[in-house]
Amino acid sequence: MSRIAITKEAEQVVDTLRAKYGELMFHQSGGCCDGSAPMCFEVGELMLNETDVKLGEIHGCEFYMSRDQFEYWQHTHLTLDVVSGRGASFSLEIPMGVRFIIKSRLLQAHET
């Protein structure tokens, strides 16, 4: 079962970022700077450890969140999307005038 998906619009932004920066990864921020927001980094820029949970891969990018945050989100399916506007994080898309967002829904019984 996949816990994470991506919209076509977000895929286009990922493609643009990948062309500029190379391999990318995502980490669901737990509240620093821009609230609870998905953040895009170059692979290796953010150090992961045993407190991070890999939710899956989207459009060739691994997606993580902290174990503590996963406890709250474990019953949800997440979709990475993008909207116009500038966020206040260190995520790579910010200079493009867009920001990644997460849309969530509860997992259905057959998905758990």
N, C-alpha and C positions, 0 to 999 in steps of 0.2 A: 504494500500500500504506500502511496506517495502522500507525504504530509505537506508538500509544497508544490505550487504551480506558478506559472508566469504568464502574463498577458503578452500579446503580440507587440503592443506599444513598448512594454518594458524590454522585450527582446531586442527591439531596434536600438534602444539606448545602450543595452549591454553590448551589442555589436559595435557601436560607435566607440564606447569606452575600451573594449578589447582591442580595437584597431590602434588606439592611442597608447594603451598601457600594457597590453599583453594579457596573460591569464588573470582572471578575477575570482573573487570569493565574496560571499555575503555573510554578515553577522547581524542578527537582530539585536539592536541596542536595547539595553534595559532601562534607559532613562537619562543618561548623560547627554547634555547639550540639547538634543532635538527630541527629547522624550523617548518613547518607545518606537524607534524607527529602524527600518532595514538600512544597513550601511554597506556600501560596496568598496572593496579594497583590492589593491594588487595582491596576488598570492604572495604570502610571506611578509606582508606589511603588518598584519595583525597577528600577534603571537597567540596561538591556541594552547589549551592545556586540558587536563582531565576534567575540568569543570564545564567544558563546552560539549554540547550535543550536536551531532550532525543530523539535520532533518532530512537531507537529501541533496539532489542536484537539480538545478534549473538552468537550462540553456548552456550547459557545459560549466556551470559554476557551482561549487559546493556552498551549502547554506547551513549556518550554525546559529545556535543561541546558547546562553548559559544554562546550566542544569537547573539552577534555581528558577529561572524564568520558564523553562520547559515544564516545570511542575504546574504552573498556572495555565499554560497553553497546550498541554498534552492532549486535550480532547478537541482540538481545533485543526482544521485544514487551513493553510495559509496560501494566499495568492499574492505574488509580487506584482505591483502595478506601478505606474508612473503618472505624476500630475505636474502641471505647470506651477512654477513658484520656486522660491529659493528656500531651502532648509537651512538649519544652523548647525549642521554636523560636519564631519570630516570626510563624508562620503564623496566618491569621485565624480558623481553626476552634478553636484551642486553648481560648479561654474557654468554648466550648460543651461541654467535657468529652469531646471526640472528637479523633482525629487522623487525617490522611490517611496512607496507606501505599501502597507500590508492591508489586505482585506482578509477577514477571517470568517469562518463559519464552523459550527459544531460538526464534528464527525458524526456520520450516520451509524447506526448499530452494525450494519454489514461492513463498515470500514474499520472497525476496531478489532 
